[in-house]
């Protein structure tokens, strides 16, 4: 086997460099692809409606110019190839110029496969894909960190990766290495206006983790059956020599893997699962658990991240890494040092002993697991539990619709105080399909908790500045910018609490 440095030289010698323009470059996946293409030696440019952090900062650090807003002139000089993001559609001036002039174009998922996973004339990578409605970003980050840690033992374990978030251990969402492992977050969202299939069908996994299957992305899937069809198609791409690690806690997952052509190994809490979690506990800021393999003790893990869902994610990553030859000791070391992903239970600030949490909430199940984990992270002290606030912006394409109103109310009721903003860009959702936050508020209040609808972000901030007290935990739940609340709320809290606690510290 050639050394990594030799492989790197041979790979680069086969690459014909191009000018590649990315329309919609500031999305997480698109910015990451831009970085991978830049690392491959291509000339990369991009454009977006507006450049915004954190991806604008990443692109600037890579020396990739970003034009804004979209314009036909952004394609001057004419690029060799245009990568069109899935947020763009007909009518966009760059899309129209590409079609009018027959400029070669592709999608983010397609170029990932063509340039990196199975490039022409070069050996295909070992594609390790993490898919599922929930947990895929965190699980992908865990798997990448396990392989990175194992590279200290065997350099050929060092992975390339693409993650739909910034992995704290790496400080980035992508990495390109000459070695075989390529670890990917498999997104079920559609690929582009000209390719309405899910992105993950381009990745042809050699091995797969399937964390969960639920109805989501209500803007592109009509129902759960359509979601399951997408995941069944992904399962059908795994070769017989591969393996699928599938969560044991969902009948929908069971249905999706029922006709796999490769071995399927279940993981979770079920007594008959090959990879079974036992003795899960959280104390002193760490989760600890044991894993039985085929009923026999296999490994014990410690990880500085809370939540049963994260123990499940870590066990899936550990099992797939082990099946790909990573030693148990390296897996244990990696998880013991795992630092999570930005916007996943991320502590943003502590002000006057009030803790502000940022979490990428996109679905009632994700909200439920976040609030359950926060109860672990901030347990009762001297018999008094920390008062937990849930501050929700219904922003994802699923939460903006009324498909999960009852489930959303039940999830939010795990908090003590609930503030709900108006639906983000509600005018874009038909009235008959739109979430009605006032109904969610009423349902939460009927459960005995205290919820209210706030007509503006300023009202939310004023309420928290007035009512949040030392010891409280405020979970801000949104998959977007939430009208600048992450910057505005700390200012308001500091102004409201003139005597800042000596323990106050900023994590921004």
N, C-alpha and C positions, 0 to 999 in steps of 0.2 A: 504494500500500500504506500502511495506517495505521501510525503509530508504535507501538512496544511499549506505551507508556503509554496511548495511545488504545485499543489492543486490550484492555489490562487493564481499563480502565473499562467498555468495552462488555461484556466477559465477565462482570464482577461484577454489572453492572446486570441481567443476565438470571437470576442465581442466586437461588433461593428458599432462604433459610437454614433449616436444620432442626436439631433435636436428634438427633444420631446417636450411638448407643452401640455400642462394639466389644467383643464378648465374645471374649476371647483376645487382648487388645491388646498383650501383651508379646512376641509373636513379631516377628521383624525386619520382615516385610512388613506385618503389621497395625499396628505402631507407625508405620511409614512412611506408611501410608494415613491413620492418625490425624493425622499432621502435615500431610499434603496437604489433608485435609478442614478442619482448623483454619485453614490458610492460605487456604482458599476462603471462609472466613467462617462456617462452621457451628459450632454448639455441640457439642463432642465430649466424651464420657465413655467410660470403659472399665472392664473387669474382667479378672481372670485368677486362676489358681490361686495364684500368688505373683508379686509384682513384683520383678524382678531386673535388675541392670545388664547391658549398657549401655542397654537400651531403657527401663528405668524412669527412668534419669537423663535420657534424651532427652524422655520424656513430661513429667517434672517441669519441665524447662526450657521446655516449650511451654505449661505451665499446664493440662495435661490431667489431671483427677483419675482415679485408678485404684483401684477397690475390689477387695479380696481377702478371702477366696477367692470362688469363684462362689456366687451366691445369688440367688433370685428377687427379693429386695428391692433388688438392684443396679439393677433396671429401674424404680425409683421416683426421680423422677417418670417416668411412661411416656414413652419416647422416640418420636420420629416414625419411626425406622428403626433396626433392629439389624443390625450386620454380624457374622456368625457365622464365627469362624475355623475352619480345617479340622482343628484338634486337638479340637474339640468334637463330641459325638455325642449321640444320644438318651440320656436319663437325666440329663444336665446340667440343673441347676435353671433356668438361664436359657433354655436351649433349650425346656424343657418349658413355661415360662410364655409364651414367644413363641408356641408352637403353640396352647396352650390359649386364649390371649386374641386370637389372630390379629393380633399386632403385626407390622407389615410387616418383613420381613427379607430379607437378601441376603448375598452372599459378598464377600470382599475383591476378587477378580478382577472380578466383575460391577460393583461400584460404581466401580472404577477406570475401566472403560470408560464407564459411564453418566455419571459426573461429570467426567471429565477427557479421555478420548480422543475421544469422540463425543457430547458433551452435546447434548440436544435444543435445537434452535433456534440452535446456535452452530456455527461451522466446525469440522470434525474436525481433530485434530492430525495431524502426520506421525509415525506410530507406527514407531519403529525398535526392533526386538526382537532380543535376543541370547539364543539358546537352545542347549542341548547338555548332555550328561551332565557334562562338565567345563569349567571355564574361563569360565562365563558371568558370574559375579560380577565377576571381574577385567576381562574384555573389556567389559562394560557400563560399568564405571568408567572404562576407557580411552576409550571412545567418548564418554562424557559430558564428560570432561576435554578431549578434542579440540574438541568443539563449544563448550565454555566458553572455551577459548583463542581460538578463531576469532571469538568475539563481540567481541573487541577490534577486529576488522576490520569485521565486520558485526554489529550488535546483534541482528538477527533470527536469528542462529545460536545465541543463548543458549538452552540446553535446559531443559526440565523433565525430571526423571528419577526412577526408582524402582529401587533396587539392593538385592540381598539381602545387604548388608553395608555397613559404614561405609567410604566412599571417603576415603582420607587427604587427598586434595587439597581436598575439600569439608568434611571433618569431619562428614559426615552421610550418610544413606542415601536422602535424597529432596530434591527441589527443585521448586518450582512457579514457572513464568514464563509470561507471556502469549503468548510466541512459539510458532511451530508445532512445532518438534521436541520429541518426547516419547520419551525413551530408556528402554527397559524391559528388565529381566532376565526372560526368559520361563521360568517354572518348569513342569516337566512333572509335578509332584506334583498330587494331586487337589485339587479346589476347596473342597468342603465335604461334610458328611454327606448333603446333598440334591443334590449335583452332583459325581458321581465322575469327571467328565472333568478333564483337566489345566487348570491355570490359564491357560496361554498361549493356549488356544483362544478366550479372551475378548478378546485384544488386537488381532486383525485387523491384522497387521503390513503396513505399506507396503513395508518392506524388512526383510530377515532375515539374521542371521549364524547359521550352524549349526556349532558348534565340534567336536562329537563326538556319537556315538550308541553307547552301551553299555548292557548290562543293569544296572539300578540300581533302587532303591526296591522291594526284594523284598517289601515288605509290601503293595504295591498292584498290582504288575505280576507276572504269572505267569512270564514269560519275555521274551527279547529281542524276539520277534515282536510282543508287545503294546507294548513300548516303541517299536519302529519304527512301528507303526500310529499311535501318538500323534503322532510327529514328522511322518509323512506327512500327517496331517490338518492340522498347522500349516503345512506347505509349501503345501498346497492352498488356504490362505487368502490367500496373497500375490497381489496383483493383477498383471495382465499388465504394467502400467507400472512395477512394482517390480523389485527385484533380490534375489537370494539369494547371499550369500558363503558358500561351503561348503568345509570342510577337505578337502584331497585325500588324507589319509592313512588313511581308513577306508572299507572297502567298505560298511559299514552306512550311513554318510552318503550314499554314492553311490546306494544303493538308495532312500533316503528322498527324494532330490531328483530322481530319474529322471523323474518325470512332472510336474514343475513347469510352470506356465503362463507363468512369467516367466523372464527370463534368469537363468542360474545361472553364477556365476563362481567357479572353484576357487582356493584359496590354499594355500600350503604349500611343500613341498620338491620336489615332482615336477617333472620337466623340462618337461612339457607343460602345467603350470598357468598360467593367465593372470597370476596374482599369485604369483611365485616368489621365495622367500627364498634368497639366496646369501651366501656368505662370513660366516656367523654365527660370532661369537667373543665371549668374555667375558674382560675384563681390567680391572683397576683399579676394580672395583665396577660396571662398566657392560657391558651387552650392546650389540654393534654388528653391524649387518647391512645388506645392500643388498636392494632389491626390484626385480625385473624385471617390467615390465608388457608382456605379449605378447612376451616375449623381449628387450625393449629396456630399458636402464637407466631407472628411474623415480625412485627416491629412496633416500637413505641415512639410516639411523636410529641413534640412540644413546639408550639408556634405562637408568636406574640400577636395573634389576631383572634378576635372573638367571633362567636356564632357557629351554630351547628352546620349551617350551610357552608361555611368556610372549611370546617373539618371534612365535610363531604368533598368539597372542591380539592382539598389537599390530598385526600386519599385517592381520588381519581388520578391526579397528577402523579402521585407516588407509584400507583399500580402501573400506569402506562410507561413511566420511566424505567421501572424494574423490568417490564416486559421487553424493553429495548436495551437491556444490559447494564443499566446504571446500578451501582452497588447500593445496598440499603444504607450504609453509613453516609454516603454522599447525599442521599435523599433526606436523611434525618438532619444533617448539618444545614442543608439548604432551607428546609422549612423552619428550623430554629432561628434562622436569620432573615426570614421573609418579611418584607416591609410593605406589602399590600400595593394598591394601585391608587393613584390620585382620584379623588371623588368617590371613593368607596370607603365609607365610615371614616373619612378623613377629618381629623381635628384641625380646624382652621384657625381658631383663636380661643384663648381663655381670658375673659375680661371680668374683673370683680367676682371671680369664682363662678362665672357663667361660662359653660363650655359650648362652643359653636361647632357643629358637625356638618360636613358637606357630604351628601350622598346622591349618586346618580340614579334617581328613582324614575322608573319608566313603566311600572306595572304593579298592581296591588300585591302580588306575591313578593316582589322585591322589597316593597315598603314593609310588609309584615316581617320579613327576615331581618331587615335593617333595624326595626324597632325592637325585635327580640334580642338581637345582638347588643344593642345599646343597654338593654336591661342587664345584660351580663357585664358589660364594661363599667357600668355605674350602679353597683348593687347598693342595697340598704346599708347605712352606717348608723350604728346605735339605734337600730330599729326604724330608721327613717330613710325611705327610698328617695333618690334624686328625682325631682319633678321633671318629667320628660315632655318637651314640646315637640310637636310635629308641624312643620311649616311647609305646606305643599303648594307647588305650582303645577297644575295639570297641563303638561306641555308635550309629552310624547303623543304620537298619533293614536295610541291606544287610550291613554288617560283622558284625552280630549273628547273621547266618545263615551256614550252611555252604556257600553257593553258590560262594564264591571262596576256599576254604581254600588251595589250591595257589598261586593267583595272589598271595594275601596273603603267603604265605611267601617267594615269589620277590621281591616288592617290598621286604619288610623286610630281606631278605638283602643289600640294597645298603648297609646300615649296618654298623658294626663291632660294636656291642653293641645288643642288642634286649631291651627289657623290655615284657611284655604283661600288661595288667590282665585281670581277669575280665570276662566279657561284661556290659555294663550292663543291669540289670534282666532278667537271663537267665531268670527265672521266667516272663516274659511270652512267651517264645519256646518253642514245642513242642520237646521233646528231639530229635525226629527232624530238625528244621530248624535247630537251634542250632549256632552256631560252637563248636568245641572248641579253645580256645587251646592246650591241651597238644599237639595234633597239629600246629599251626602251629609251636610251639616246636621239636618234634622235627624237622620238615622243615627249618627254618632251621639247626639244629645239624648236620644231615646235610650241609648245603652248606658247612660249614666255618666258619660264623660262630657267635657266642656269643649265645644267646637263653635267656631264662628266663621262667617264669610267676610273677607276683607276686599273692598272694592279697588284697592291700590296697594302697591308695594310700600308706599309711604305709610299707609295705615297699619300694615303689618309691623313695620319698623317702630312706629310710635307705640303700638301695643306692647311689643317686647321691651322697649326702653322703659315703659311705665310699669309693666307687670312682672317681667323676669326677675328672679331673685337669686342671690348667691346660693350655689349648689345646684341650680337648674341646668339642664342639658337641652340645647336647642338644636334639633335636627332639621336642616334645610334640605328639602327633597325636591329636586328638579334635575332634568337632563339638559338644562340650558343655562343661560346667564342670569335668569330670574331678575331682570331689570336692575342689575347692579347691587343686589342685596348683600352679596358677599363683601363688598367694599363699604356700603352705606351703614349696615347694621353695627359693625364694630365701632364706628364713629359715634353713633347714637348711644350705644351702651356706655362708652367711656364718658360721654357728656352727662348721662343720667346717673352714673355712679362716680361721684367725684373722688371718693376714697377707693382707689384701686387696690385690690388685694395684692399683698406682696408676692403671691404665687402667679399673678397675671403674667402671661407671656403670649407672644404672637407667633402663629405658625404660618402666616400668609407668605 
